[in-house]
């Protein structure tokens, strides 16, 4: 996984690019009718229910826009919220508050939706040893926010990107000439490059599981689109030789049954690509 420093660099890039995109050469609406010396106070109001996420990110945004803005946090990331709750107050330059408003809301609405969905999945898995993972099916440009939200919701992050873990999927295997060749070439590559990256290999059926197990040094086997019975067979076949992961269209209705098959992880792109934003508003006090 990426380091804290790398992750913070991603957040800084998101903030800088979002401000560039939204503000351009100035917030002319605010500048036109609000004096630069005017001060005010606003509250982050919840008009929905779920798990709040993005509070710490909002603090970074306000700090970036105007270091003199003061934020009073009432509810921290991961807290359950309901209609009418106030998450925080922000006070200072009225122009600065308005400049930051849309970025804060866009990020928090999206992150809260992801955290809420993740928390729902975690609740369904309660009592099992299976952990929920996100995927790379994220919104381009804001992956760091979405993966942060998954963790706030109680889930775990899969690899962050293509550079921090090896994942040999069906196309890699087919282009490489088969599973064993793909694994051998990968291990040779890592040795040549001096890289220590974990290797996950995707299996499409039980025969491929058996072939993967003939190679050493595999961190996890991804059981892609397996039914329940074949998942149980695969878990028994793999034993403690490596970790197991189920994926492929798994949703709230099926996730518990896959967990009961004994897999270590279940990955779901739906955590990040199929959510409806939480309704939040930033209102002047």
C-alpha positions in Angstrom: 0.0 0.0 0.0 1.0 3.6 -0.4 2.7 5.6 2.4 1.0 8.3 4.4 3.2 10.8 2.6 2.1 9.6 -0.8 -1.5 9.6 0.3 -1.3 13.2 1.6 0.3 14.2 -1.7 -2.7 12.8 -3.5 -5.0 14.8 -1.2 -3.0 18.0 -1.9 -3.3 17.4 -5.7 -7.0 16.9 -5.4 -7.5 20.2 -3.4 -5.3 22.2 -5.7 -6.9 20.9 -8.9 -10.4 21.3 -7.5 -9.8 24.9 -6.6 -8.3 25.6 -10.0 -11.3 24.0 -11.7 -13.9 25.7 -9.6 -12.5 29.2 -8.8 -10.3 30.0 -11.9 -9.4 33.7 -11.7 -11.8 34.4 -8.9 -15.1 33.8 -7.2 -16.7 36.8 -9.0 -20.2 36.1 -7.5 -18.9 36.6 -3.9 -16.4 39.4 -4.9 -19.2 41.3 -6.6 -21.5 41.6 -3.6 -19.6 40.8 -0.4 -16.8 43.1 0.9 -13.4 41.5 1.3 -13.4 42.5 4.9 -16.8 40.8 5.7 -16.8 37.9 8.1 -19.4 35.2 8.8 -20.2 31.8 10.2 -21.7 28.7 8.5 -22.7 25.3 9.6 -22.5 21.9 7.8 -26.1 20.7 8.0 -27.1 17.0 7.5 -30.4 16.4 5.6 -30.1 12.7 5.3 -28.9 9.8 7.5 -25.9 7.5 7.4 -22.2 7.7 8.2 -20.5 11.1 7.9 -17.1 11.2 6.1 -14.8 13.9 4.8 -14.7 16.1 7.9 -10.9 15.9 8.2 -10.7 16.6 4.4 -13.0 19.6 4.8 -10.6 21.0 7.4 -7.7 20.7 5.0 -9.7 22.5 2.3 -10.6 25.4 4.6 -6.9 25.6 5.7 -5.8 25.6 2.0 -8.3 28.3 1.0 -7.7 30.5 4.0 -5.5 29.6 7.0 -7.4 32.1 9.1 -10.7 30.2 8.9 -11.7 28.6 12.2 -13.5 25.2 12.2 -15.3 23.8 15.2 -16.0 20.1 14.7 -19.0 18.6 16.4 -19.1 15.2 14.7 -16.0 13.4 13.5 -15.5 11.0 10.5 -17.3 7.7 11.0 -20.0 9.1 13.2 -23.6 8.1 12.5 -25.7 11.1 11.5 -29.4 11.9 11.0 -31.5 14.7 9.5 -30.9 18.0 11.3 -27.5 17.1 12.8 -24.8 19.8 12.6 -21.3 18.4 11.7 -19.2 21.5 12.2 -19.2 25.3 12.2 -16.7 27.3 10.1 -16.0 31.0 10.8 -14.0 33.7 9.2 -13.9 35.5 5.9 -17.3 35.2 4.2 -15.6 35.2 0.8 -13.3 32.4 1.9 -16.1 30.3 3.2 -18.0 30.6 -0.1 -14.9 29.8 -2.1 -14.4 26.5 -0.2 -18.1 25.6 0.0 -18.6 23.6 -3.2 -15.4 21.6 -2.9 -16.3 20.7 0.7 -19.8 19.7 -0.1 -18.9 17.7 -3.2 -16.3 15.8 -1.3 -18.3 15.2 1.8 -21.5 14.2 0.1 -19.6 11.6 -2.0 -17.4 10.3 0.8 -20.4 10.0 3.2 -22.3 8.0 0.7 -19.4 5.6 0.3 -18.8 5.3 4.0 -22.5 4.6 4.6 -22.6 1.8 1.9 -19.4 0.3 3.2 -20.7 0.4 6.8 -23.9 -1.4 5.5 -21.7 -4.2 4.0 -19.6 -4.5 7.1 -22.8 -4.9 9.2 -24.0 -7.7 6.9 -20.6 -9.5 7.4 -20.8 -9.2 11.2 -20.0 -12.5 12.9 -17.9 -13.8 10.0 -14.1 -13.4 9.6 -14.5 -12.0 6.1 -13.4 -8.4 5.3 -14.8 -6.1 2.7 -12.4 -4.5 0.1 -12.8 -1.7 -2.4 -11.4 -1.8 -6.0 -9.9 0.5 -8.5 -13.4 1.3 -9.9 -13.2 4.8 -8.5 -13.9 8.3 -9.9 -10.9 9.4 -11.9 -9.0 12.1 -10.0 -10.5 11.6 -6.5 -9.5 8.0 -5.8 -7.8 9.0 -2.5 -11.0 10.5 -1.2 -13.1 7.4 -2.1 -10.7 4.9 -0.7 -10.4 7.1 2.5 -14.2 6.9 2.8 -14.2 3.1 2.5 -11.8 3.0 5.5 -14.0 5.4 7.4 -17.0 3.1 6.8 -15.1 0.1 8.3 -13.8 -1.5 5.1 -10.3 -2.1 3.9 -8.4 -0.8 0.9 -7.4 -3.1 -1.9 -4.3 -1.9 -3.8 -4.3 1.8 -4.3 -3.2 1.8 -8.0 -1.3 -0.3 -10.5 2.0 0.5 -8.9 1.7 -0.8 -5.3 0.6 -4.5 -5.9 0.7 -7.0 -8.7 -2.7 -8.3 -9.8 -2.8 -10.8 -12.6 -6.2 -10.8 -14.1 -7.7 -12.8 -17.0 -6.3 -10.5 -19.7 -2.8 -10.5 -18.2 -2.9 -14.3 -18.1 -4.2 -14.7 -21.6 -1.7 -12.2 -23.1 1.1 -13.9 -21.2 0.3 -17.3 -22.5 -1.3 -18.9 -19.4 -1.3 -18.7 -15.6 2.1 -20.4 -14.9 3.8 -18.3 -17.5 2.2 -15.1 -16.2 3.4 -15.9 -12.6 6.9 -16.9 -13.7 7.4 -13.7 -15.8 6.0 -11.6 -13.0 8.4 -13.1 -10.4 11.3 -12.7 -12.8 10.3 -9.0 -13.4 10.1 -8.2 -9.7 13.4 -9.8 -9.0 15.0 -7.9 -11.9 13.5 -4.6 -10.8 14.3 -5.2 -7.1 10.6 -4.7 -6.1 8.8 -6.4 -3.3 5.2 -6.4 -4.3 2.5 -8.9 -3.3 1.0 -11.0 -6.1 -2.7 -11.7 -6.5 -3.8 -14.0 -9.2 -7.3 -14.3 -10.6 -8.9 -17.7 -11.1 -11.9 -18.3 -13.4 -12.5 -21.9 -12.3 -11.3 -24.6 -10.0 -8.8 -25.9 -12.6 -7.1 -22.5 -12.6 -7.1 -22.5 -8.8 -5.2 -25.8 -8.9 -2.7 -24.4 -11.4 -2.1 -21.3 -9.4 -1.3 -23.4 -6.3 1.5 -25.1 -8.2 3.5 -21.8 -8.0 5.0 -20.5 -4.8 4.9 -16.9 -3.5 1.3 -16.1 -4.3 -0.3 -13.7 -1.7 -4.0 -14.1 -2.6 -6.1 -16.0 -5.1 -9.1 -14.0 -6.5 -12.1 -16.2 -7.2 -13.9 -14.3 -9.9 -17.6 -15.0 -10.5 -17.5 -18.3 -8.7 -20.8 -19.7 -7.5 -21.2 -20.6 -3.8 -20.4 -24.3 -4.2 -17.3 -23.7 -6.2 -16.2 -21.0 -3.8 -16.4 -23.5 -0.9 -14.5 -26.1 -3.0 -11.8 -23.5 -3.8 -11.4 -22.4 -0.2 -11.0 -26.0 0.9 -8.5 -26.6 -1.9 -6.4 -23.6 -1.1 -6.4 -24.1 2.7 -3.7 -22.1 4.3 -1.5 -21.9 1.2 -2.6 -18.3 0.6 -5.4 -15.9 1.2 -8.7 -16.0 -0.7 -10.9 -13.3 -2.2 -14.3 -13.4 -3.9 -15.4 -10.9 -6.5 -17.8 -10.4 -9.4 -21.1 -8.6 -9.0 -21.4 -9.3 -5.3 -24.0 -7.2 -3.6 -26.0 -6.8 -0.3 -28.1 -9.8 -1.2 -25.2 -12.2 -1.8 -22.3 -11.0 0.2 -23.2 -12.9 3.4 -23.4 -16.2 1.5 -20.0 -15.7 0.0 -18.6 -14.9 3.4 -20.0 -18.1 4.8 -18.1 -20.0 2.1 -15.0 -19.1 4.2 -13.2 -16.5 2.0 -10.9 -14.0 3.7 -11.9 -11.1 1.6 -14.8 -9.9 -0.6 -14.1 -7.1 -3.1 -16.9 -4.9 -4.4 -16.7 -2.1 -6.9 -20.2 -1.1 -5.8 -18.7 0.6 -2.7 -17.4 3.4 -4.9 -19.2 3.3 -8.3 -22.8 2.8 -7.2 -23.7 5.2 -4.4 -26.1 8.2 -4.1 -24.6 11.2 -2.5 -25.6 12.1 1.1 -27.7 15.3 1.2 -25.6 18.0 3.0 -25.7 21.7 3.0 -23.4 24.5 4.2 -25.7 27.3 5.6 -24.9 30.7 6.9 -25.6 31.0 10.6 
